[in-house]
């Protein structure tokens, strides 16, 4: 097919040159035929085409016509044609080989890019799965420790308080010892309160039973009372039912952001805004404190920001941080609607049907 195509190219060039001799120079047409043959057929068919084109040029267009014995005066012209035909054939064929090699290299590169992209996608999925498992294990451990503190340590401290009260009620207790028992009881109650707050921070029962908005309100109230920072909490269009993973994620992001605010911002006031829309959920935590250079997050991000990003990655959310020195900080966490909506129990039941 390649050899036949090369000969067809020469035949078409000869035909056009013979039909339209005043318009097209036969030399140009035959050289173009050789170039086309070289481009589509390769080097050897192009060399054959150049030989056939030379013979056709001699036979049809070099006096005496219709013979392969040209006059001596036309030999230089024929030699020049042979030289250019051979040059065009080899050059076009070489360029064709180069472009073919380039296409093959590009195809190989695209294949490798697709393979690396697939590997990267699988690695990211594995990383997300691992991060999700680690976060789940962390929350399970926090819940276990919180329940242990609430069910065992708090009860033990409560029993200790009762025993101190019983001992304090003894009539034979000296006054100085009674005062010491009163102080001991106050310290025990303070420790019990601290244990209760710690248990709540480890695992919020309000989040489990009342939902995200009441849990955030309680968290913010406790934070404001503990640190003396006034936090304005607003919310709008928040769905009544949310995925438990999403609720826990936004609760922890708020908790970590408020902790950073208390540790680093030197702010006296802040704002937390939770908003729902057709695209999903958006949580914004702002303060007017000292701020920082956001570029530092790329090199010196603390565990708090890393934890927030990993939590949001598990629920397919994003984290955006805006800050400037002496101009405060704004942290925005967004979660798509597809992740925020809890799974339909009917869909789960359907998926278990055989």
C-alpha positions as semicolon CSV with decimal commas, in nm:
position;residue;x (nm);y (nm);z (nm)
1;X;0,000;0,000;0,000
2;X;0,284;0,241;0,076
3;X;0,457;0,174;-0,258
4;X;0,128;0,195;-0,443
5;X;0,043;0,520;-0,271
6;X;0,380;0,666;-0,370
7;X;0,324;0,572;-0,734
8;X;-0,030;0,714;-0,725
9;X;0,109;1,047;-0,596
10;X;0,350;1,065;-0,892
11;X;0,076;0,965;-1,137
12;X;-0,156;1,236;-1,006
13;X;0,124;1,495;-1,032
14;X;0,197;1,393;-1,393
15;X;-0,173;1,402;-1,480
16;X;-0,224;1,752;-1,338
17;X;0,094;1,880;-1,507
18;X;-0,021;1,743;-1,844
19;X;-0,377;1,874;-1,811
20;X;-0,283;2,222;-1,684
21;X;0,061;2,294;-1,831
22;X;0,027;2,675;-1,856
23;X;-0,079;2,712;-1,493
24;X;0,146;2,474;-1,300
25;X;0,514;2,413;-1,358
26;X;0,558;2,034;-1,397
27;X;0,881;2,052;-1,195
28;X;0,697;2,189;-0,893
29;X;0,410;1,944;-0,928
30;X;0,636;1,640;-0,950
31;X;0,849;1,756;-0,658
32;X;0,530;1,806;-0,455
33;X;0,425;1,452;-0,548
34;X;0,758;1,321;-0,417
35;X;0,715;1,519;-0,093
36;X;0,361;1,383;-0,043
37;X;0,481;1,031;-0,112
38;X;0,763;1,070;0,138
39;X;0,528;1,213;0,400
40;X;0,271;0,936;0,382
41;X;0,473;0,636;0,264
42;X;0,822;0,662;0,411
43;X;1,177;0,680;0,278
44;X;1,207;0,381;0,043
45;X;0,870;0,438;-0,132
46;X;0,964;0,808;-0,159
47;X;1,294;0,717;-0,328
48;X;1,099;0,497;-0,569
49;X;0,863;0,790;-0,628
50;X;1,159;1,021;-0,698
51;X;1,298;0,772;-0,957
52;X;0,959;0,738;-1,125
53;X;0,908;1,117;-1,114
54;X;1,249;1,167;-1,275
55;X;1,162;0,922;-1,554
56;X;0,822;1,088;-1,601
57;X;0,983;1,431;-1,606
58;X;1,226;1,311;-1,870
59;X;0,960;1,131;-2,072
60;X;0,680;1,389;-2,068
61;X;0,843;1,726;-2,008
62;X;1,206;1,713;-2,131
63;X;1,272;1,739;-2,507
64;X;1,270;1,524;-2,699
65;X;0,929;1,429;-2,556
66;X;0,809;1,072;-2,513
67;X;1,158;0,929;-2,495
68;X;1,401;0,857;-2,216
69;X;1,700;0,994;-2,408
70;X;1,714;1,368;-2,330
71;X;1,928;1,614;-2,522
72;X;2,261;1,703;-2,367
73;X;2,143;2,059;-2,316
74;X;1,865;1,937;-2,085
75;X;2,082;1,702;-1,877
76;X;2,169;1,970;-1,615
77;X;1,800;2,042;-1,569
78;X;1,728;1,671;-1,529
79;X;2,020;1,632;-1,286
80;X;1,892;1,922;-1,076
81;X;1,546;1,763;-1,070
82;X;1,693;1,429;-0,958
83;X;1,891;1,602;-0,683
84;X;1,593;1,799;-0,554
85;X;1,362;1,499;-0,576
86;X;1,605;1,286;-0,374
87;X;1,661;1,568;-0,124
88;X;1,290;1,627;-0,076
89;X;1,227;1,254;-0,042
90;X;1,492;1,202;0,226
91;X;1,409;1,525;0,411
92;X;1,035;1,463;0,416
93;X;1,084;1,102;0,519
94;X;1,321;1,206;0,798
95;X;1,075;1,464;0,921
96;X;0,798;1,207;0,906
97;X;1,008;0,966;1,115
98;X;1,088;1,243;1,362
99;X;0,721;1,339;1,399
100;X;0,625;0,974;1,427
101;X;0,882;0,929;1,703
102;X;0,752;1,244;1,869
103;X;0,394;1,116;1,856
104;X;0,501;0,781;1,999
105;X;0,695;0,955;2,275
106;X;0,394;1,176;2,348
107;X;0,164;0,872;2,356
108;X;0,402;0,696;2,593
109;X;0,416;1,007;2,809
110;X;0,038;1,031;2,819
111;X;0,016;0,665;2,917
112;X;0,270;0,719;3,194
113;X;0,089;1,034;3,310
114;X;-0,240;0,843;3,322
115;X;-0,073;0,561;3,512
116;X;0,088;0,805;3,758
117;X;-0,241;0,991;3,792
118;X;-0,419;0,666;3,866
119;X;-0,149;0,573;4,118
120;X;-0,178;0,917;4,278
121;X;-0,556;0,887;4,291
122;X;-0,530;0,547;4,457
123;X;-0,269;0,683;4,700
124;X;-0,493;0,979;4,787
125;X;-0,788;0,747;4,838
126;X;-0,577;0,524;5,061
127;X;-0,454;0,830;5,250
128;X;-0,809;0,955;5,298
129;X;-0,917;0,611;5,416
130;X;-0,623;0,593;5,657
131;X;-0,690;0,946;5,784
132;X;-1,056;0,857;5,832
133;X;-0,965;0,545;6,027
134;X;-0,716;0,733;6,243
135;X;-0,967;1,008;6,318
136;X;-1,235;0,747;6,391
137;X;-0,996;0,563;6,623
138;X;-0,904;0,892;6,791
139;X;-1,270;0,977;6,849
140;X;-1,339;0,628;6,980
141;X;-1,052;0,664;7,226
142;X;-1,167;1,010;7,329
143;X;-1,517;0,877;7,384
144;X;-1,385;0,590;7,590
145;X;-1,170;0,819;7,806
146;X;-1,457;1,067;7,839
147;X;-1,696;0,794;7,953
148;X;-1,433;0,663;8,193
149;X;-1,386;1,008;8,343
150;X;-1,760;1,066;8,367
151;X;-1,869;0,723;8,486
152;X;-1,579;0,632;8,712
153;X;-1,366;0,929;8,814
154;X;-1,660;1,167;8,857
155;X;-1,853;0,912;9,060
156;X;-1,548;0,842;9,273
157;X;-1,503;1,213;9,340
158;X;-1,875;1,238;9,421
159;X;-1,845;0,954;9,671
160;X;-1,536;1,122;9,819
161;X;-1,734;1,444;9,860
162;X;-2,012;1,255;10,041
163;X;-1,761;1,091;10,275
164;X;-1,604;1,430;10,350
165;X;-1,951;1,565;10,431
166;X;-2,016;1,268;10,659
167;X;-1,682;1,316;10,832
168;X;-1,748;1,689;10,861
169;X;-2,077;1,612;11,031
170;X;-1,910;1,431;11,320
171;X;-1,953;1,628;11,640
172;X;-1,611;1,533;11,773
173;X;-1,423;1,696;11,483
174;X;-1,203;1,984;11,605
175;X;-1,259;2,326;11,451
176;X;-0,919;2,340;11,279
177;X;-0,976;1,996;11,126
178;X;-1,327;2,098;11,022
179;X;-1,184;2,395;10,833
180;X;-0,936;2,167;10,659
181;X;-1,218;1,932;10,563
182;X;-1,415;2,225;10,419
183;X;-1,114;2,323;10,209
184;X;-1,067;1,963;10,103
185;X;-1,432;1,941;10,001
186;X;-1,401;2,259;9,790
187;X;-1,093;2,124;9,620
188;X;-1,267;1,794;9,552
189;X;-1,568;1,970;9,400
190;X;-1,336;2,183;9,186
191;X;-1,155;1,872;9,063
192;X;-1,491;1,706;8,990
193;X;-1,597;2,011;8,786
194;X;-1,270;2,004;8,593
195;X;-1,312;1,633;8,524
196;X;-1,668;1,695;8,407
197;X;-1,557;1,972;8,168
198;X;-1,270;1,758;8,043
199;X;-1,506;1,468;7,983
200;X;-1,736;1,698;7,788
201;X;-1,449;1,830;7,575
202;X;-1,333;1,477;7,500
203;X;-1,678;1,373;7,387
204;X;-1,981;1,601;7,364
205;X;-2,301;1,425;7,458
206;X;-2,487;1,739;7,347
207;X;-2,363;1,679;6,993
208;X;-2,490;1,321;7,001
209;X;-2,835;1,394;7,139
210;X;-2,922;1,753;7,046
211;X;-2,727;1,817;6,727
212;X;-2,459;2,049;6,595
213;X;-2,611;2,392;6,665
214;X;-2,686;2,334;7,039
215;X;-2,345;2,168;7,080
216;X;-2,168;2,468;6,923
217;X;-2,369;2,708;7,137
218;X;-2,270;2,522;7,453
219;X;-1,906;2,499;7,342
220;X;-1,892;2,874;7,270
221;X;-2,061;2,966;7,598
222;X;-1,815;2,755;7,796
223;X;-1,522;2,899;7,599
224;X;-1,634;3,258;7,658
225;X;-1,679;3,196;8,028
226;X;-1,343;3,024;8,063
227;X;-1,131;3,269;7,860
228;X;-1,326;3,593;7,883
229;X;-1,353;3,629;7,503
230;X;-1,694;3,735;7,375
231;X;-1,797;3,512;7,085
232;X;-2,100;3,599;6,870
233;X;-2,256;3,278;6,740
234;X;-2,502;3,295;6,449
235;X;-2,647;3,029;6,223
236;X;-2,886;3,015;5,931
237;X;-3,048;2,749;5,715
238;X;-2,868;2,465;5,889
239;X;-3,031;2,130;5,802
240;X;-3,210;1,956;6,085
241;X;-3,029;1,629;6,016
242;X;-2,661;1,610;5,932
243;X;-2,415;1,329;5,885
244;X;-2,257;1,239;6,219
245;X;-1,910;1,263;6,062
246;X;-1,983;1,612;5,932
247;X;-2,127;1,730;6,265
248;X;-1,828;1,598;6,454
249;X;-1,587;1,749;6,198
250;X;-1,737;2,100;6,224
251;X;-1,754;2,073;6,602
252;X;-1,383;1,982;6,623
253;X;-1,287;2,254;6,372
254;X;-1,468;2,511;6,584
255;X;-1,312;2,376;6,902
256;X;-0,960;2,386;6,758
257;X;-1,010;2,733;6,609
258;X;-1,130;2,871;6,943
259;X;-0,835;2,708;7,118
260;X;-0,595;2,875;6,874
261;X;-0,778;3,202;6,926
262;X;-0,729;3,180;7,302
263;X;-0,362;3,076;7,273
264;X;-0,229;3,302;6,999
265;X;-0,463;3,576;6,882
266;X;-0,485;3,797;7,194
267;X;-0,834;3,878;7,073
268;X;-1,109;4,014;7,299
269;X;-1,397;3,918;7,070
270;X;-1,476;3,681;6,788
271;X;-1,751;3,548;6,567
272;X;-1,869;3,203;6,465
273;X;-2,116;3,174;6,177
274;X;-2,265;2,849;6,048
275;X;-2,459;2,866;5,724
276;X;-2,629;2,608;5,507
277;X;-2,724;2,643;5,140
278;X;-2,781;2,433;4,831
279;X;-2,405;2,383;4,790
280;X;-2,353;2,249;5,141
281;X;-2,234;2,391;5,473
282;X;-2,001;2,678;5,550
283;X;-1,846;2,745;5,891
284;X;-1,661;3,072;5,951
285;X;-1,460;3,159;6,265
286;X;-1,325;3,514;6,283
287;X;-1,135;3,720;6,535
288;X;-0,981;4,067;6,542
289;X;-0,661;3,965;6,717
290;X;-0,291;3,971;6,632
291;X;-0,314;3,758;6,316
292;X;-0,019;3,591;6,144
293;X;0,142;3,539;5,804
294;X;-0,056;3,267;5,617
295;X;0,266;3,165;5,438
296;X;0,385;3,022;5,770
297;X;0,118;2,752;5,742
298;X;0,306;2,589;5,455
299;X;0,622;2,540;5,662
300;X;0,522;2,568;6,027
301;X;0,161;2,457;6,047
302;X;0,077;2,329;6,393
303;X;-0,100;2,006;6,469
304;X;-0,424;2,197;6,508
305;X;-0,435;2,312;6,146
306;X;-0,314;1,974;6,025
307;X;-0,592;1,803;6,221
308;X;-0,854;2,040;6,080
309;X;-0,740;1,980;5,724
310;X;-0,735;1,604;5,767
311;X;-1,080;1,601;5,925
312;X;-1,220;1,809;5,640
313;X;-1,046;1,595;5,379
314;X;-1,223;1,287;5,516
315;X;-1,565;1,449;5,453
316;X;-1,447;1,600;5,119
317;X;-1,440;1,951;5,264
318;X;-1,194;2,236;5,226
319;X;-1,026;2,478;5,465
320;X;-0,942;2,838;5,378
321;X;-0,739;3,058;5,612
322;X;-0,707;3,435;5,572
323;X;-0,496;3,639;5,811
324;X;-0,261;3,934;5,833
325;X;-0,053;4,063;6,118
326;X;-0,252;4,291;6,350
327;X;-0,562;4,242;6,133
328;X;-0,711;3,925;6,275
329;X;-0,780;3,581;6,131
330;X;-1,065;3,424;5,938
331;X;-1,101;3,047;5,905
332;X;-1,364;2,907;5,670
333;X;-1,450;2,540;5,643
334;X;-1,683;2,429;5,364
335;X;-1,841;2,088;5,314
336;X;-2,033;1,989;4,998
337;X;-2,399;1,901;5,022
338;X;-2,331;1,545;4,906
339;X;-2,121;1,481;5,216
340;X;-2,335;1,681;5,461
341;X;-2,653;1,483;5,399
342;X;-2,681;1,163;5,603
343;X;-2,744;0,842;5,409
344;X;-3,106;0,743;5,354
345;X;-3,192;0,439;5,568
346;X;-3,415;0,310;5,287
347;X;-3,116;0,319;5,050
348;X;-2,910;0,125;5,301
349;X;-3,186;-0,135;5,333
350;X;-3,214;-0,161;4,955
351;X;-2,839;-0,212;4,923
352;X;-2,860;-0,509;5,162
353;X;-3,134;-0,682;4,962
354;X;-3,039;-0,983;4,752
